[in-house]
Amino acid sequence: MSRLRERVLPSAQRRPLEELAEILDLSSGDVRSKRSAFWTMLALSAVIAAAGIHTDSTATVIGAMIIAPLGTPIMGVALAIVRRRGQSAIGFVFFGSLLVIATGMVFSLLLPTSYALLANSQIAARTSPKLMDLVAALATGLAGAVAHARRDVAAVLPGVAIAISLVPPLAVAGVCLGHGAGWLTLGALVLFLSNLLALVLGGIVVFTATGYATESVALSGRSRCRTRLTLVLLAAVVLLPLSANSVISYLLAAWSARARTVAAEWISAVPGSSIAGADVISREIHIRVRTPGDVPPISGLVGALRGRIPDGVPIVVETTQGSTIHAGRVGAPS
């Protein structure tokens, strides 16, 4: 274990505990400069993220990820848990999150009421988190903690900001909330919270494994039991909802394959028509139809799907003529 620790965090590059705490604590040292930089960069990253979501621009959203400063107070929370000290960093995370959500809500006013949120790839990608999002977030949390603890790899932090993607999910939540899409808002918030908790969890693991917890215990004389308990609770809070969501997404993917088969039989009544695909988007099955004319009665499709996929799954039909038909839920009264 000690050899692995030395490889991950060589003694020559290890930041002393007090130096690390000074970097991550926005309430110590030159408080005015730290807070000014934090709020300025966060406000700008929120505007960039919201603008990128509004224009469905991946490059613009990546720009917001690069400058997003939320990682610092979140790592501060992890270190505070290890040290069993005050949690002032939580306030920066909470109010910073509210600032980004509010910015997203302002930008939502620029969208027409008929705007299809799920047609925007930036929104669709951040409203249905899965277990693999947790894996990526946890790995990023580990990388972020190592980058803060080592003096020679601080330059990778922009890459960490890109990977963890804290601000874009919050901006998506604000846009969806301002548009009145409650379920999509919840999905984006779940993604953010999973990233947040995974980042804290990764920070606790690294700070504990690299000796900061032991050093804190030696200085304070306090037990490490609470830190271990926090690790277990955070792991459960992050893992359970995302695992459940991943199972649901897997089942929906299997059901979408059945829906495509049924839809192909349904659309065969129109000569020259075919099914371009069936995908799961935010727990809805979207069936894409190529047709030179009108589609057959939509009730026939929903009725044929009954018994092939569970009742209650929403079906949306998208045609090459640009129309989107919300067919309803399988098994629902017509």
Buried (B, 14 or more C-beta within 10 A) or exposed (E): EEEEBEEBBEEEEBBEBEEBBBBBBBBEEEEEEBEEBBBEBBBBBBBBBBBBBBEBBEEBBBBBBEBBBBBBBBBBBBBBBBBBBEEBBBEBBEEBBEBBBBBBBBBBEEBEEEBEBBEBEBBBBBBBBBBEBBEBBBBBBBBBBBBBBBEEBEEBBEBBBBBBBBBBBBBBBBBBBBBEBEEBBBBBBBBBBBBBBBBBBBBBBBBBBBBBBEBBBEEEEEEBEEBEEBBEEBBEBBBEBBEEBBEBBEBBEEBBEBBBEBBBEBBEEBEEBBBBEBBBBBBBBBBBBBBEEEBBEBEBBBBBBEEEBEEEBBBBBBBEEEEEBEBBBBBBEE
